[in-house]
Amino acid sequence: MNSIQQCPTHKEIYVGYNIENSDTVRPICSRCIPSLSKGYFGEQRYLNFEQATQLLDQLKQTGLKQYKSEILDQLEQTIHQLYTQLKLLYDQISVVFDLIIQSDPQQELLDSKDHKQIAQVLHENCQYDIHQQKYKIKSQNAIHIRFNKVISKSQHHMNECFDNISQQINSLKKEEIDLTQQTSNHKHNHKNYKELFKLNTKVQSVKSMAYYDKMKWLFSADQDIKILQFDLRSKQFIQEHSAHSDRISALLIVNDTLISAAIDKTLVIWNLTGPKIEVKNKVNTKSTILQLIRYQNSFASINSDKVLAFWNETACVNELKNKVEITSIDCNKDYSQIAIGQIDGIIRIRKEKFNIKLESHFDCIKALKFINESYLVSGGWDKQIKIWMELKNGDYSCIQTIYDHNSYINFIDYVGGYLISTDDEKIIKIWYQDKQWKEHSQIGRYSLVTAIHTYQRICFLGFDDSSIQLLQFN
């Protein structure tokens, strides 16, 4: 028997030893026993029989018989709690079965206490309940599907209503625009043009025109090798001139000379001051000249080999090679700037000290026109007209884009304070400036415009039916 010692935790008389392991032995008292049982047997709240027996043997060996009753009381309490819980569960199950039996229509059969029959009834009731649940699920699914169909149909109907409303709004907007244009046309009717007369070349579509003001002569080139000469005072055809072996591509008058270029890669200088019109000089070119413009006291051309060429009366004096095909050209009034349009939609402006690149169009630039010193107008196959303004630093900025054409824009010119534009749908539009450029009127009864030329307030329109119409702007 071990000697009596005090409990280190509760300072009571020693009652035994707790052997935690082979190396650890500590005194315990009666107050340490509950915590000891939890620590010794883990997280278990109550002792099982084996644990209780082991603890009793330990207590017996250490002289703690007086505490055996406490352990037995603890076991009795545990058994009582378990019994109470089982009885409660039994009562609950009994209540449930009583409710099932009371609600069953076969009560008399269940009262017979025939276990087989009761089991059969319960089985049938369960099967019936399962069937009812399945039916409810199917019904809910059917309702859900029908609801989705109704929602889908309603949504489709709403979309149709919204589309109809959108169409009506667009129609009203179009009517508003048409009414605004009609009001504008009526307001600016005093600035309108008038048709002078029409000339008939009786050949093919008009390719190019040039007006000689001193003699009131108009020269036109058709899809032919001949140049036609008209007297505008008498409104009559005078004669034809021929010096090329293939179709003429461009005409230009500089001072008292007529310049003609053709597909046969020849350039002819005609003298207009003699008793009759004669060839003054003929030059062979490296490639076909597509367009001619006046440049200072001579002229410049854009060629089919992507070259911008500068000429005098006898030869080409300078060539600027471009990387992309050039499709249009124009100069400002003092010839300090020359603009070229490219097939890729880019505009390049050449100045004395630097060059400018404008990227805004999405397709071929077919028309360029400098107006009012500081403005450039461009149009092309993206169906857009753009107004560019020169800034103080010399650069250009797009200040307006016009989307009113529905087809490729082929020509833009400036006459009598108006812009005139034509497209592939045989539409001719006339624009006036009121802070921004607005449509003044539209001409849609002519044939397709294939050439345009302006002089002061006169506009010459050449068509694909071989006719030339003269318009005068007031």
Number of C-alpha atoms within 10 A of each C-alpha: 7 10 7 11 15 15 20 13 11 13 11 14 15 18 21 26 18 19 13 12 7 6 6 9 12 11 18 23 21 17 12 14 16 13 10 16 18 14 12 15 14 9 9 11 11 17 17 12 10 9 14 18 13 11 17 18 15 17 19 15 12 15 14 16 14 9 15 15 10 12 17 13 11 14 17 12 13 16 12 12 12 12 12 12 11 12 12 12 12 12 12 12 12 12 12 12 13 12 11 14 19 12 10 15 12 12 14 10 14 20 10 10 10 11 10 10 13 18 12 13 19 17 12 12 15 12 12 12 12 12 12 12 12 12 12 12 12 12 12 12 12 12 12 12 12 12 12 12 12 12 12 12 12 12 12 12 12 12 12 12 12 12 12 12 12 12 12 12 12 12 12 12 12 12 12 12 12 12 12 12 16 14 13 15 17 13 11 13 12 9 15 16 18 12 12 10 12 15 16 17 20 11 15 16 22 26 23 24 25 24 22 19 12 9 12 13 19 19 22 24 30 26 18 19 20 20 22 19 21 21 16 18 9 9 14 13 17 13 12 14 16 14 19 21 14 16 18 29 23 24 24 22 23 17 12 14 20 22 23 26 28 25 19 18 19 21 25 23 22 20 18 19 12 8 7 7 13 17 16 15 14 19 15 13 16 12 17 20 27 20 22 23 19 18 21 13 9 14 19 25 24 25 22 17 17 17 21 19 18 19 17 13 17 13 14 15 11 13 14 11 13 13 10 14 19 27 23 26 25 23 23 18 14 9 12 12 15 19 21 23 26 22 18 16 20 19 24 17 19 16 14 8 5 9 14 14 13 16 12 13 20 15 18 25 29 23 24 25 21 21 19 10 11 14 18 22 21 24 31 29 21 18 21 22 23 18 21 20 18 15 11 8 6 13 15 19 14 16 12 14 17 14 11 12 19 13 17 20 26 21 25 24 21 22 19 16 16 20 21 21 23 29 23 19 15 17 20 23 19 22 18 18 12 7 6 11 16 16 18 24 20 15 11 12 9 15 17 20 26 22 22 24 19 19 15 11 15 19 22 20 23 30 22 18 18 19 20 23 17 18 19 19 16 12
